[in-house]
């Protein structure tokens, strides 16, 4: 049984008329690829997996900004509800970082960590990195290498989306409760309210 949802290479998506799309996006969009309900379901399932796998351990939830903030907030909301209604709970501390690996839409092959506490403050801690989209995986692999130098007790990565792309280095998040999407064409998945288009 698959633990992830895979969007087929030839997926056409859904007609815009089926959704509430903000007026300012109407002329720029053709289809909705991932509806809100599917995003919410996958996010809740990730929260359940985190409670199951990390319950009872204090963790530092590290949000990768900017794109990850909404997914991060939704995930923490589900974890909070589960904390109140399950036998296990996950005590959380929250922090935010930005990763800069591009300059003028070109990869720099280096990653700069911006914001958040010093990574050295994660020594001996259980760290949950929350990213909305893993594209090539190179940036995440570099971040993990930087974190490893700080000797955290444990590091787990969750992501809502994983793009299947020829440019991938093969990295996959720890939790496979993700949505895999092939992006062979020159278009981007963007969050528009509560859907990916």
N, C-alpha and C positions, 0 to 999 in steps of 0.2 A: 504494500500500500504506500503510495507516494505521500510524503510529508510536506510537499509544496504544491502550489498551484502553478501550472505552466500555461502561459498564453501562447497559442500556436503561432508559428511564423507567419501564417497567412491570415491571422485574426483581423477582421475588418472593424471591430468595435461596434458601437451602438449609435444610432441616429441621435443628433443633438436634440431633436424635438422631444425626446423621451426624458430629458433632464432639465433642471433649472440651471441654465448657464448664464453667468453675469453678462449683461448687455455689451460691455466693453470687450468681451472675448468673442462674441458671436461671429464677426467677420473673419476672425483669424483661425477658427477651428473647423474641423470637418467631422470628427467622431469622438465619442467617449470610449476609451479603451478599458478602464477599470472603474466601475461604479462605486459609489460611496458605501453601499452595503457590504460589498466584497472587501473593501479596505477595512471597515469596522470589524468584520468577522475575523480576518487575518490578524488584526491587531489584538483582539481579545484572545485569540488562540496563542499568540506569542506571550501575552501576559500570563496565561495559564501555564505555559511551558516554563516561564521564568519562575513562577511560584513553585512548581513541581521540582525544578532543578536546583534552585538557589534558595528555597524557603528556609528560614531559620538563620541565614547568613546576612549580616549587614553588608549592603553593597553601596558603592558609589556609582550612581547612574550618570554617565557622561554623554551629554547630547552634543552631536556634531552639527553645528550651525552652518549655514542658515537654513538650508532645506529641511533639516531634521526636526525643527522645533515643533511643528504641528503633530507629526507622528509621535514624537517624544511625549508631548502633553497627553495625547490620546492613550498611549501605552501606560503612562503613569496613572491616568484616571482608572483604567481597567485594573491595574495592580492594586490601587487603593481600594476599589470595590471588593476585589478578591481577598485582600488583607483583612477586611472586615467580616467576610463570610466564609473563610476557609480555616481548616485546622492549622495550616502553615501560614506564616506571614513573612514578608520581606521588608525589614527596616531599610529605609532608603536615605541617602544623602544625594543631593543633586548638584551637578556642575555642568558648565557649558564651555565648549571650545570651538574654534574655527580652524579649519585646515586649509592652508593656501598652497596649492600645487600648480596653479595655472597663472599665466600672465598673458593678457590679451588673447584668451581662448587657446593658448598653446601650453602644453605640459612643460613644466620646468625640470622635471625629474628629481625634484626635491620637495620636501614637505615642511612647511613652517606652521607651528602650532601657535595660535593666537588666542589669548584670553584664558579663562579658567584659572584655578590655582596652579601653582607650579606642579608639573607632572611628578616631581619627587615627593609630593605630599601623598601620592598613591602607593608608596612603599608599604607592603604588608596588607594591602586592602584588596577586597573583592571588587572588581571593576566590571561594569556592564556598559559597553559602548553601544549607543543607539544612533544608527545612521538610516536615512530614508532610502537612499538608492546606492547600491554598490555597482559601479560601472566596470572599470577595468580591474579594480581591486588593488592597484598599485599604491594608491594613497593609504588605504587601510593597512596594507602590509607594512608600509613605512611607519605609520602610527604605532602599530603593534610592536615593531622593533624598538621604537623610542620608549614605549611603555615598559618593555622587557628590561631595559637598562635601569628602571626604577624599582625593580623587584616587587611587583604587586603579588599578592597571594594567589589570585586567580583573575583571568580576563576572559570575558565572553563578549561576543559581538552579535547584535541582532539588527536586521535590516528588513524593511517592508518589501523592497524591490531589489532584484538582482537582474541586471541586464546581461543577456547572453550575447556577447560580442566577440568578434575575432581578435580584438585588442586585449581581451582579458588575460590576466596573468594566472588564472585558475583559482584565485582566492574565492572562498565562499564563507559567509557568516556561520557562526556556531549553530544557530537555530535555522533549521531548514523550513520553518513555517513561513516561507516567503512566497512571493509571486515572481516567477521567472518570466522575463519578457525578452524576446529576441528583437534587437534593434538593428536590422540590416540596412534600413533606409535612413536618409539624413533627416530624421525628425526627432524631437525630444519629447519625453514624457514630462508633463508639467502639472503641478497640483493647481487645480482651479477650484477653490472652495473645498468641496469634499469628494472630488473625483480626479482621476488622472486621465489626461487627454493627450 
